Structures are given as C-alpha cells and as structure tokens.
C-alpha cells in the first residue's frame, strides 16, 4: 500500500518520506505493532541477549562484576582450549559421531519411506507407520533408562549374545561400544518420525509418471530408482543441508544421560564438554569459549553446505 | 520378458515385507518387554535372563510403590503445569509471531524474518543462556522451562506458511467491516488453521512433557522437579530406594527392578495414549510446513 505512494520524482525527499512512510504504516497497523512487541521481546531476551552474553568467552567472567565489568582476556580461553588435552579428543568424538550418524542414520528414514511407499495394503501401511513412529514420543530419559537396562551385564541384549558365547559385561562400560549403541538407538527412535517428511514428499509425485513407466515395462525396482528417488531428491538435499548446519550439535542430551568417566574417551563431545566444564565445574568463560567455537563452526558448515547444494543441484535454503 | 520382471517384482515385494515386519518387531519389542517386566513378580524377574515373552507371574506391587511415591506425584503435577501453561504461552506467542510475519504489506518484515531465522543457526551457547535466565530471575522456577522457549522458530515458520495460505480476500472483507488485526487473527485466521494448530499443540506438548535438560540446568529445588527429572534419578542414577523403603535389602533390590519398569509405563503411557488420535494430523502438518521441493 505504502509503495504506491512513492512517486519517481520524489526521490530527493527520501529521508522525510521514510519517516512519513513509517508513521503512516504505524497508524494503519498499530495493532500489528502491538502484537510484535512480545515476539520481539522474546527473541531479544532469549536469543540475542545470550549472543551478547557470549562475550564472556573473551573475558574473565566474574558474577560480581557482571558481563560488562569483567576484565578482557582476549583469546586466552580459546588458546587454552586449543592447547588442552581435551581439544582433539572431543573434536574427534564429535566429528566421528556426526559422521556415523550422517552415513547410517540419515539414509534410514529415506529407506523406510521408500519401503512403506511400495506397500499396497493400506492397513499394513498404517500399522507400519504407527509403530515405527511410536518411539519418537518416548522421552529421552526413558529411552536411556531402557538402553542402560538392556545393555546391562544381565540385560536382554547380553542374554541374547550369551547364546553365541559372549560373556556378559555391561556394554555401556565399554568405550568401543558407545558409538554403536548411540547410533543404533538413535535410528530406533527417529526412523519413523523422520520418514514422515519423505512420505509427504512421495505423496506429491505425479501418478502419471508411474503409469507411463509401467507402459514402458519398468519393474517396481526401476520405478523406485528412476521416479520415486529423483522425486524426493530436493527434499533429501534440503534435509541434508539442515543436517550439516547441526553437524556438531550431536545429541548431547542423550550423551549426557548415557556416558560415564570410563567412556569419555569415545563419548565426550563438544557440547557435553561445555556442559560439564560450565555447569558442573563453573568454568563459565572457558566453557562459553568452547560453545562459541562450536556455534561458529556450525554456521560455517551450514553456509558451505548451502553453497555447495546451490551449485550442484540448484536447491538451497536461501 | 514381462513374466520375468513380475517374478522379480514378487521377490522384491517379499523382501520389503520381511524387512518391514522385522523393523516392526524390533521397534515394538523393547516396549513390550518393559510392559511385561512391570507386571512381573520381582523375584522371578531377578533370576530371569534374556528375552521375555510374557509377564513372569502377575504382581502390582511395583505400580503400588510408584503411585505412592511422592516424588512421582509432585513430578506429575509440575509436568502438568509446564505442559498446560507452556502450551498456552507457546500457542499465543507463535500465533502472534506467525501472524505478524505472514502479513505482506508491513514495513520491516523482511528484516524481522531474517533476524528470527538467524537464531535457528546461531546461538550464544549454554552458559550465556544460563546467565540470561538467571538475570531475569527465572532460576529455580517452573517458568524457566517455559518462557525461554516461548517460540520454536521451526514451528513459527510452519504456522506462518499456513497463515499465508489463507486467501487475502477474507481479510480484506473483514477490514471493510471494520475488523482490526486482533479480530482478524482470532476470528478468521485461527479458526481456519485448526489442523496446523493441532500439529503445533502436539509438537509443543510432546516437547514439554519429555523435556528434562533445561529443567536440570535451571531448577534446583526438588519439589519443583518435573516428572522427567524424577525419572532420571530412578532410571539412570538407579535410586529406587526411597520407594521400596520398609523392605529388606534383598527384597529392595528385587522390587527396585520392577519399579523401574512400572515407572517407565506410568511416564510413557499418557503420551502414547494421545498419539493415535493426533497421528492423522502428522503428515498434513509436515506437508504444510515442509520445505519446498
């Protein structure tokens, strides 16, 4: 509405015009501005203020002096972190766990969606979907409780393995088993839920394409590879970009619930380290520096993934 | 040629069914195990190893102990508060934000949108968040699990997309009749977006019901512990002692096992009961908010 008012000949008056436009807009939409207040306040307080608070990564934060009053120490905390024994360990663990989840967990829901799509029986389809997304609704605490219990020395999984002559030992006490347990349980919980988005994408594929393919004698497998898969490729690539942007945010809540000092060597990741150093050991500034390092790398990965995707298949978030 | 491909298709089909049935069993079995174990006799469960096909004996002792436990009960009450109050805050705030951002002829909206999107990909980190929550005086209050999470930006985008899909003409005619933005939002937009609202309720409610991490960071007082924190003590820290008080040490260890399973049931069944009813909205909700493809 406001746009039609700005004639080409009045460019010279731009600043005055802007104020005018703003006032006019404000008058028309005053309730809209009222609605914006709580939303802006929320984002300002709980999202932007912590970003400002991240400044303590460059300071020696003391609660007495506050964020502004604390002394600057420059890159000291980053320096300490990069030179510490933990740096390589948690960076490696974070990257390895993310990489495993990228190659094992990411494709799982896509495969499930493809399988469910091939099922003709409506009721079986429904049962399969209902059951596979059920675990998503179970809380992490309960899931981790079940995992702990099942992997116990006398738990179900060990009970199964004793058939094959495996001597029962608590699996969560073994560093080399932490990652498989983490990834497998992650797939177990999320496969159904994450397949929904692909199933939704599958539903929008044109049926005529399949009919045409059948006329040409394409088998079901061929139809799957040449029609279905390309049909959901854009969705897959968007999900992949989003995933890349969160690559380093591996599910630390679950790690915190499952790990213990014995498995730190394979289980401790950047965010669980931030949690431990910051909240349990009160190294606030140090921990913030580590957290900031994590956020910056994530942002960089997201931008890179988006750029690559735009170049490769013209699909991007922005 | 045609025959061959159809035989191949048959094998292909059989493979798919086998895989799916396997997946269903693997998904369901742990839950059935917990169900069976929770009704089992503590003594028999202790000596049992491996797979469980049915409850070993029938005993409700574990459920009795769980429901008599004051921690679980206050946990339930706190969680209910968090879910109800949280849901109200979430829905109002998300609807306001989504409405404002779905209007086309408002100044500054693009900037506003960018600033909001940015928060999805960059944040200040855990410690600065903790300091902010402390700074606004929410520490050790149930509101600390509600207000800092008033809007999930992802949900906001889903809702905005739904609002943008409502024809402008409806809004125009309401305006001519003298409606202001509040009337348009609450009388026209929201009633027309019920499926998406239902999905939002589900997403937010599950999140609130299952949330434990921020509660563990922000809440100190035991009487404010939500259910999941109480569960964490029982399941992860393995302390069922307070519930089996009065039993001898050996019995206590035995009943402790079944109490764990009964607790899982008590905490999980409510959410699993709701979900078949809302399930039909999932695909719809995801499609509304789905990334363009």
Interface residues (C-beta under 8 A of the other chain):
Chain A: X1 X2 X21 X22 X25 X29 X31 X32 X35 X36 X38 X39 X40 X42 X43 X45 X46 X47 X48 X49 X50 X51 X52 X53 X54 X56 X67 X112 X115 X116 X118 X119 X124 X127 X128 X130 X131 X132 X133 X134 X135 X137 X138 X139 X140 X141 X142 X144 X145 X146 X148 X149 X150 X154 X156 X159 X160 X162 X188 X191 X192 X196 X197 X199 X200 X201 X203 X204 X217 X219 X220 X221 X232 X234 X235 X238 X239 X245 X253 X256 X257 X271 X274 X275 X278 X279 X284 X287 X288 X291 X292 X294 X295 X298 X299 X302 X315
Chain B: X1 X2 X5 X8 X9 X12 X13 X16 X17 X19 X20 X23 X24 X26 X27 X28 X30 X31 X33 X34 X49 X50 X51 X52 X93 X96 X97 X99 X100 X103 X105 X106 X107 X112 X115 X116 X119 X121 X122 X123 X124 X125 X126 X127 X128 X129 X130 X131 X132 X135 X136 X147 X148 X149 X150 X151 X180 X181 X182 X185 X206 X209 X210 X212 X213 X217 X228 X231 X232 X234 X235 X236 X260 X264 X267 X268 X271 X272 X275 X276 X279 X282 X283 X286 X287 X290 X291 X292 X293
